[in-house]
Structures are given as C-alpha cells and as structure tokens.
Amino acid sequence: MFNDKVILITGGTGSFGKKFTQIVLRDYRPKKLIIFSRDELKQHEMRMSGFKHPSLRYFIGDVRDRERLYRALPGVDIVVHAAALKQVPACEYNPFEAVKTNVLGAQNIIDAAIDNNVRRVLALSSDKAVSPINLYGATKLVAEKLFVQGNAYSGAEGTRFSCVRYGNVVGSRGSVVPVFEKQKASGRITVTDERMTRFWITLEQGVRFVIRCVEQMQGGEVFVPRIPSMRIMDLAEAVAPGCEIEFVGIRPGEKLHEALISRDESRYTLELENMFVIQPVHPWWTAANWDQGRPLPDGFMYTSDNNDHWLTIQELRQMIGVV
C-alpha cells in the first residue's frame, strides 16, 4: 500500500508524525513522503535530527489554510491527518481556535482531498471524542463525523475517508509520564484522583495500527485498537516509586475513566482479533459491508475501567522505558 505512493502527513513534525515518518522510511519505499506542518523551526529541527531521506519533502502549511492544502495535495495518494489542537485547557481558553483547526481544518482536508483525487485519507481521533465533556473532545467528535460522512461527497468511486480512535500515547505531547518524571526529583508527585484509569498505547503501536487501517479501510469506518488499561496509581508507582503522592482533585473537563466505544456505537461495531471496527450508520456511498468480525453483545461498552487487559507495573515500566 505504501510502496511507490505519495504520502502526506499533516502535523508531521509532532511525536506521531516523526514516528510515522521513521517507520514508513524504514519499512516501505514511498515515492514521496510530505511533512505538512506550520512550524518552520520544528521542520528544521526534524531535518537536522536525521530525517533527510531523498523521498522527504517539508511543506510549510496550516490545515486552516484551504488554498495551501490545494497546493499541497496534487499527486498525493494517501493522507494521514494528525494535525490538531489537543491540549484540553488550551482548547477551553481558545475555543474558536480549536474549532478552526480541529473542525474547519478537517473540512478543508476533505474538500482538498476530493478535488485532488486523493485515494485514501485516514484521520486520527481520540477517546475524548466518545461522550465528550470538553471542547477538545467535542471538536474531535465533529471531525470524526465529517470524515465518515465525507465519503458521501466523494461518491462511490472517489476518495475514501476513515478514522482511527485510540487512547493516551506514551511520550506524546501532554502525557502525564514526563510530568511524573519531572516531579519525582522533588520526592512528591501530584495525582488528580486515585480511582482514575486510562487506555494506554505506545507511539510505535499507534503508527503500526494506522498503517494497518490505511491498508484495510473501505471508507467510513472508525477503527479502534484493542489496547490495555492502566490505573493512575500503578503508573505513579512505575514512574516514581517511593514518592509521596499529593491528590489535587480531578481537573475541569477530565473524566475518571475514558471510553473508546459507547453503548450506542456497539450496536454497529464488529470485533476482530486485535481491533474493533465501528461501521458507518449511513453508508450512502457504498453497499459493501465488512465480511469479517463478530457483532458485539447488547449493551457492550469499551471503557478503560471495564477492560479485560490491564498493564502490570513491570509492563508499564517496559512501555515507558523505565528500568
């Protein structure tokens, strides 16, 4: 799927973008891999850190800028859309900016991809999009709906759009792990609520899952990986053993437990060995359905507190690179 193809990744200088670039250049032979992002310094730093492959192109642009996307997408076969405003407090304080990037940016990607005959577009979403209680989650939910129903605009033979949805990423911007690592030097770390649980995935796993979904997507699916849960207290012990813990209370816009599949979504979700596929409710663009997977039981919810796979402290340490 990726060999001899022109691939563009938005938000290409972020943690996901760099890992995606590293894996694609190592394991495939892309004709061209375009890093689309708005920060020239991050592109320069990425280039200087060793990302200098002959197939790489660094393209300054913002997903808010519709004209720039139209300039970037001619000849592109695959788009991976990873650009977003993702900090919950920043989105709450700057709501218009969050909508411009996460919602209107999604619309711009869809329009430009259709008009430039891009074959496949896969967008990265978040567990925060399920029953959202903050603006970031709400914008990601809207973006999901746009990408799913964007297939209705491209028609039966046009661009195909799908999404992936997963949980917290080890080492990504905003992860609690570097916070704990910084705090442990003082002997005290802060935890919001001892009952809290989260889904957990590494960057490598996230990128591999995205690549797999690009290869398998038919258009309109939301792909959800089967990933383990973690308890915040186990994470604290894994990263900062022996430290005093100060409980500061749950933050505004934060949940005790996250969900990757809601009860209502489960009615049209299929379970595969290592993932779930949420099928589109109104697939006007195609009559094809997934011919694999098992329907979920009535009332099923995939939440971080009812998961059947929990990370041990030792497994957490291995994932985050702590000996």
N, C-alpha and C positions, 0 to 999 in steps of 0.2 A: 504493500500500500504506500509506503514512504519512499521507496526507491525510485529515482528518476522523476520525482514530483517536486513542484514548487510549493513550499510550505511557508505560511506566515503565522507568527505567534504575536498576539497583542500582549502588552505587559511583559515583553520578552526579557527585560532586564531584572525582573523580580526573581524571588527564590525559585518559584516553579519554572519560570521561563528559562533560567540558567540550567537547571537540572534537565529540563526537556531538551534543550539545545545540546547539552553534553551527551545524553543518551542517543538522540537521533543521529548525531555526527559519528558516534562510536559504533552504532549497530546497524545503520542504514546508509544508503547512498543517495541523499536528496540532490536533485538538480540545483535547487536553491533553497536556502533557509533564511527567511527575512525576519529580523528582530525589529518589531514595530513598538516604539515606546516614545514617551515625550521628553525624557531627561537625557540631554546630551552627555552630562557628566557620567551617569550610570552606564551609558553605552561605551564611553571612552574607558571607564574602569573595567568593564566586561571584556573589551578588546585587549586591554593591557594585561588582564589576568590569564590570558591564554586562548581566548575564543577568537582565533584568527584563521579559521578554515576557509579554503577557496570558495566554498559554496555559501558562505555567510554574507548577508547584506544588512547593514544597520540603517534603519529608516526612521527618521525623526517624525513623529506624528502623534496625534491625540484622537482617541475614538470619538470624542465630541466633534471633531472636525470632519464633516461629511466629505468635503472636497478632497481632503488629504487621503482619506480611505479610498476614494475612487481612483486616486493617482497610484495608490499602493497595490491594489488588487488585480489589475490586468495580468493575465497569465498564471495566476495563483490557482492551485488545485485544492489545497486544504488550508483551512484557517482554524487555529486553536485560539479561542478567545479567553485570555487570562487576565486582561486589564480590568481593574475595579478599584473603587474606594472601599476599603474593607475594615477600617478602624471604627468600631461601634460609636465611641464618644465623638469622633471627628464627624461622622455622618449625622449624628444628632445635632451637633452645633452648626453644621454647614449643610442643611438638608437639600437646598437647591443644587449644590454642587454634587451631592450623592446621586440625585436624580439625573443630572446632566450626564454623568459618567456611566452609571450603572444601568440606567433605563434608556435614555436617549442615545447613549453610546451603543447599546445593544441594537436599537432600531437602525442606527447608521451602518453597523456591521451587516445586518440583514439586507438592507437595501443595496449596499455596495456589492455584497457577495452575489446577490441575484443578478444584478445588472452587469457584472463582470464574469458571469458563468463559472463561479467557483463551484466545485463539485460537492465538497463536504465542509461543514462548519460545526465544530464542537465547542460548546461554551462551558466554562467551569462555574458551578454554583456552590452552594453551601448548605449545611444542615440548618443554618439560621433561616433559610427560606421556608422551612416547614413550620406552619403556625407561628409566623413571625411576631415578635413583641418589640422589635426595634426597627428603626428606619433601614438600616443596612439589610436586615433580613427581608423587609418588605420590598426593597428595590431588587434583591436577588430573586424573589418570588415573581415579580413582574417580568424581570429579564427571562426567567425560565419560560413563562407563558409566551413571551414574544418569540423566543427561539423555537418552541414547539409549534406554535401556530404560524410561524414564518414559512413553514412548508406549504401552507395554503396559498401563499403569494407566489411561490416558485413553481407550483403546479406539479404534475405527475412526473415530468422528466427533468425538472430543474434542480437547483441547489437543494441539498438535504441539510437540515439543521437538527441537532440533538444536544443534550446536556449531560454532564456528569455532576453528581452531588455527593460530596463526602464531608468528613468531619475535620477536626483540628489537625494541622500538619506540623510534624516535628521540625523545628528550625525555621519555620516561616515567620514573616514579619508579624509581631504581635503575639507570638507564642508565649505561654507562661514559663516555659523552660528557661529562657535566658533571664527572665525576671528572678526566678528562684536562684539561678546560678550567681547572679549579681548580689542578691540579698544574703546568701549564705556566708559571705565573707564577714558579715556583722554578727553571725550566730543567730539571727532571727529572720524568719520569713513570714510573709502575710498570705493568709488563705481566706477567701471570701466565706465559704460555708463547707463544713466538713462532710456534708452529705453529697456534694457535687460529683457528677460523673460526666465524662466526655468520650466521644469516639476519637480514635487515635490512628493516624496513618503517617508513614514516612513520605518524604518527597519522592524517593525512588518508586515506592509503591503507587503513589498518585500519578506519576508520569507513565508508568507501565500500564496502569488502568486506563488512562486517557488514550494511549496508543491503541490498546485493545479495542476500546469503544469506537474510535475512528474507523477501525477495520470492520467492525460488526454493525455499525449503525445503519438503519434503513430510513430514518427520518422521523423525528417526533418523540423519540424515547428520552426518558430521564434514567440514566444508569446510576446505580447505587452499589458500591462495593460492599462485600461482607467484611467488616473490619472489627477489631476488638475494642472493648471499652476500657476505661481506666477510672479509678477513683482518685480524686484530687489528693487525698491523704497518702495514697500509695505513691503518687507522683512526687509529693513533697519528700517522702522517705527515700525515694530513688535518687532524687537530685541533691537533696540537702539533708542527709541523715544526721540525726542528733541535734538539729537546730530547734530552737524554741519557735513555736508557731503562734502567731497573733491572728485571731479571727476578726476580720474587719467588716463582715456583713456583705450580702450579695449586692452587686452593683446594679444601678438602673439599666434596664434593657437586657439583663442577663437571666438565664434560666438555670434551675438546679440540674436539669437533665435535658439533653438535646434529642431531637428526633430526626431520622433520615427518611422514614416513610410513615405517613399519617394513617390513621384507621380508614379514612375515606379513600385514600390513594391505593390502599392494599387490595381493593376490590378489582382493580385492573392492573395489578402487578404480578409478574411472573418471577419465580425463584429459580435461579440457576445455581450451579455448584459454588461459584465464588462471587456471585453478584445477584442483584435484583434488577429487573427491567420494568420501569413504570411506563406502560404503553399510553399513547395519546388517546384522549377521550373522544375527540372529534377528528379522526384522520381522513379528512375530505380528499387529501392529495393521493391516497393510495388505498387499495383494498387488501393489501398484504398484511398478514399478521405474523408474529413470531411463532414458529413451529416447534420451539423448544421451551423448556421451563415448565414449572408446576405452579398452578394457582395457589395463592396464599389462603390460609384458613380465615373464616369470617371473623372480623374484629382484630385482625393482626395489626400490631404496631411495631416498628423497628426503632426503639429508643435506647439511649445509652445506659439506662438502668435496668432494662429487661433483656439485655444481650446475653447470648449463650457462650460468648467468648470474652474472658476477662484477662487482662495482662497481669502477670505477676510482677513484683518489684524487680526481679532479676531480668525479666523480659523487657521491662521499661528501660532499665539501665542499658541493655544492649541496643535498644532502638535509638536512644538519645546519645549513645557513645560515652556513657559514664561507666568506669570500671568499678 
